[in-house]
Amino acid sequence: MIAPDTFWDFEHTGWNKDAIATSYHQHLGEVTAGCIPGLLQAVKLKAGDKVLDVACGAGYVAAAAHKMSAEAIGIDFSAAQVRLARQTYPHIRFIEGDAEALPFAEKQFDAVVNSFGMPHVPHPHRATAESFRVLRPDGWFAYASWCEASKCIGISMVYDAIRECGSLDVGLPPGPNFFSYGDLKTASDMLGRAGFKDISGTEIPLVWRVPSPEAFVEAISSGTVRAAAVLNRQNPANLENIKHYLRKMILGFEHDGGFAVPMPALVVSARKPVHH
């Protein structure tokens, strides 16, 4: 068994590349941003609240919180993402740091949010425990993550294509199940273990709009870490077959001059009780 820390190294190395960070936000940023209203509503954000955006990426959630007159801070383990966030929103504080070891004292924030960062941490229970720790009593935590594979077609079809035409066994370090955070029971177990109460989930019907099948394949290949690595480690013949499979699948989602691929997400919220 490979130590879980190697998963962190793999994710950190990938997301620390400027080209991957930029490509992700060019292709998938608009999709993930669809969860921002739901996230901020889930933590009952109001003017004057101090909010921490964990795994902040390019800073979209922190920026939205700032527009609501909250005091927002963003943190990400990727220096590339932090640079991108600072360039885009220079008026907001962004720092480099680990979701599993937040550099803040206890009870510092009224709300903590995490937008699509959960699948990228090796020890999700540590990340939720840290969010719990830095929250003030009666504060709210919320995260967004892709729904289970049967619903999140845009990602699951990539792995379906690889299983059909290639191999998933390409020597990547093992990590948490990418889709498990979109299951409310799994989420409830994880958050309950951290001490959270009043756990609930809301599905957000996101759609990934791409101009062509080729654009979809390019976005996965250049703007992700785990999926791109699995693709890039296929032999040339299998890789071509995988891309052909994906192009055919995308054609089934033609809509209004382009292609609209289902990418629903689950927003999960939970409260830190006053006494625990």
Secondary structure, DSSP 8 states (H G I E B T S, - for coil): ---THHHHHHHHHHHT-HHHHHHHHHHTHHHHGGGHHHHHHHTT--TT-EEEEET-TTSHHHHHHHHTT-EEEEEES-HHHHHHHHHH-TTSEEEE-BTTB-SS-TT-EEEEEEES-GGG-S-HHHHHHHHHHHEEEEEEEEEEEE--TTT-HHHHHHHHHHHHHS-S-S-------TTGGG-HHHHHHHHHHHT-EEEEEEEE--EEEESSHHHHHHHHHHH-SHHHHHHHTS-HHHHHHHHHHHHHHHHTTEETTEEEEE--EEEEEEE--S--
